[in-house]
Amino acid sequence: MTEMLGSNAFASAAPVAPTAPVDVTANGIGMVFEIAGSSSQVMLDSAALDVTAQNSDPVAASAGQVGSQIKMRVGNAWLIANIRSLKLADSANGQIAAQVDFLGEGDEERLTGKLYKFRRGVTRYPTPGCRVFPVTTADLKQIYAADDRATIEIGTVYPTKDIRAAMYVDAMLGKHFALLGSTGTGKSTSAALILHRICELAPQGHIVMIDPHGEYSAAFKDNGAIFDVSNLQLPYWLMNFEEHCEVFINSSGSEQQIDADILAKCLLMARAKGRLGQEITKLTVDAPIPYLLSDLTNLIQLEMGKMDRAGDTAPYLRLKTKIDEIKADPRYGFMFSGMLVADTMANFIQRIFRMPGDGKPISIIDVSGVPSEITSVVVAVLSRMVFDYAIWSRGEAQRPILLVCEEAHRYVPNERNADASSVGRILSRIAKEGRKYGISLGLITQRPSDLAEGVLSQLGTIIAMRLNNDRDQAYVRAAMPEGARGFLDSIPALRNRECIICGEGVAIPIRVSFDDLEESKRPASGDPLFSDLWREVGNEDQIIARTIKRWRSQGR
């Protein structure tokens, strides 16, 4: 590399002496050396960089660092590029080779020569020898200037203190988004911040959030509707046949198919009995028609009575026993209660989808109290309801819905962790097809490598906080667009509540420091302070007694 570049790489412009006063705008900090599509090579002059580092403009002063931006003039336009990596090419002449990714271009103002009207993409590439200049604060303001599209401000652009980081809401929601970050990086607070900003922008919106740990109820108690096992009232008959099988069938192998056939036949008859007074020409086993669980068990009993040989009654007994167990278990009361027989589907959709929102556009579905055996089924029902409503309401006035799923790797696992549950299939389908029907999907996870293959690549905007695991970093790197690769190297070094954002929701990939969120709007996800809490003593017997009482009654 050194021999190839030689000492004449800057022959057209002599190296800048570090002590001489230099106008970096006029002379630049290097030149284009090699062009190879989106990723090319630039030669930087270390002496010019030393002078630039003393610039009063903090953005220009950081020129030449990994993750910083540079610009070059091509015709009557300014081309913006991001520095991906640096390598010393010729120590004697102070030449540094930089790999850069082109981000976009903006017009050059005729009188001042400044950048304006920035847009993503490159129409004309520079030629080798083209001079390179540092990007200034004024340039960044133009690059990140919010146009007439709807935006939410979530923080400041690194390394500035005053340039606001805005995300295009329609582009972000229209093509889905993901928030990724290791535990302890401020992921939950950042998710709450983004959702609060969306709620402020659209107080009549429709947002459904699946909260597996009960963290977000505290954050949205003032501007959201909070649902848990005490008030969710999710009717069991809203389940489709696949979800019925997950709950009621616990056999495997050939027995599983036998049980499923019996359940399908009896469930269809129970739904047919429950549709009295409703004009439904073609009834299917998946149709959300109310029916009585007692009707289902009675029908199973009747079918069992038709059998001649005692050995054939085992599948019927298995099904009937399982249904009776669930009916009698108080933990399942939020879903399988006898009080949920009435046709409350319209009321359920209005409550959960916030139609109308009444200034509280977000539903927080706290599933932390749901028995673990059916948590995935509950999430599947809620997710499928969003999808099915969007499909069957086509032709009506459109009401787009944002579905946010925390701990997404639990519900959309990869093949290695797959458990054949219906929730993974419906969320994967929403990721692939949801935007056609006005559904936006937001996935929040600390283990992106545990997500199903292809799901992350379906998400148009990726918000990546610090990821400590090498496998997670590699997974995100594969999903990010080529122009953002230079930013990825800084992901392990991000501070808490900092992130890299790339994709449809931003003009170009950016590093952002999130805004502080008021205490009353933060989720209840703070880590316990062991050094403080272990000093507290007293009332342990009462604490234990109350805990055991809740434990035994399986209620909070």
C-alpha positions, 0 to 999 in steps of 0.5 A: 500500500505504502509503495503504491501510494508513495510520496506523490499521493498529494502532489497536486496539493502539497501537505499542509504544515501543522503550524501554518494557518489553514483555511480547511474550507479552501484547502481540504483535508485530503483527496479521493484515492479510489472509487469502488461504488458505495465504499471507496478510499480517501487519503487524508493528510494528518497535518491538515487534520491536526489543524482542523482539530483546533477548529472552534466548530466541534463537528469540523474538529472531529473530522478524520475520526471513525464515524465522522462525515466528510464532503467532496464537491462533484459538479454543483453538488456536495457529496457526503460520506461516512468514514468507516475505517482508518489505516496509516498509509505513509507515516513519513508523509502523514498520509492516512487511508480511510475507507468511506461509505457514501451517504447522499448529496446536497446542492451547492448554494451558488453564492456561498458554496454551502450545502443545502437540500440534502437527499439520500443516494448518489447520482454522480461519483467523484473521480480520484484526486477530488479534494475532501473537506470536513463537514461542519455544524452548518452542513449537519443542520442541513443534512438533518433538517426535518423537511415537511414530513411528520417527525419526532425528536428523540435526542441530539446528533453526536458529537453536537449538543444542539442539532436535534435528531428527528425520525420520520414517523411515517417512514419508520412506522410504514416499514416497521422498526426494531430497537436493539440493545443489551440489558442495562443500556437504557433500552426500556427508557428509550422505547418509552421515549419513542412511544411517548413522542409518537403519542404526543404527535398523534393523540388519537393514534392506535398503539398496542404494546405487549409488555411481558414484564409489567414495566411500561404501566408506570410510564403510560399511566397518564396517556395510555390504557393499562390492561393486565389479567385483572381487566383484560377480559380476553374471550377464549372464543376469539382463538382460532383453531390453531390456538385452540390446539395449543391450549387444549391438546398436550399429546404428541405424535399420532395422538396429537393429530387424532385429538386435533381432528376430534377438537375440530369437529366438536368446535365447529359444532359448538360455534354453529350452536352459538351463532343463533340469530346471526346470518353466517352463510359459511361457518369455519372452525376459525370464525370468532363466534362465541360458544360455551365451553360446556357445549364443547365438552358436552359435544366431546362427551356425545361423540365419545358415546358413539364409540363402540370400543373402550380403547377409542375413548382415550382421546375424548377423555384427554380433551375433556379433562384438559378443558375442565382443568382450564375452566376450574383453574382461577389463573385462567379466569381472565380468558376462560371465565364463564363471564366471557361468553357474551358477544363482546368482540366489538367492545374488545376491539374498541378497548384494545385498539383504542378506537377512539383513543380519547387522548390515550392512544396506547394500550399496554398489555401486561402479560406478566401475570399470565400463566407461562403455559399460555403466554405465547397463545395470548400474544398470538391472539392479540397479534392475530386480532390486529392482523385480521382486523386490518384484513377484514376492514379493507374498504372501510376508513383506514385505521393503521395500528402499531403493534410493539412487542417487547422481548421479541426474541421470546415470540419470534425465535429462530430455528434453533429455539423454535417451539412451533407456536403460532405467535412466531408465525403471525408476527413473522407474517405481520413483518412480511405483509403488515405494511400492505394492510396498515399494520406497523410492527415494532420489535424490542429485543436484547438478543437480535441473534435469537430472532427468526431469520429474515424478520430483522431484514424486513424492518425498515428502521433499526435503532441499535444501542450497545450490544455486548455479544459478538453474535448479536453484533454480526446479526445486526451488521448483516441486516443493516444497509451497506452505507451504515456499516461504518457506524456499526463498529462503534456499537460496542463502544456506545454509552448508555442511552446512545444509539445508532439509527439507520434505515427509512426513519432517518435521512442518513445513519446517525449516532444519537444521544437520547433525551432525558425522560421525566421520572413519571414517564419512565418504565419501572425497570430500574436495577436494584441497588444491592448495597442500599437494599441489603442494609434494610432490616425489619418486618421480614416475617410480614413480608414473607407471610404476604408473599406466600399468600399471593403465591398460594392464591396465584394472584397479585 
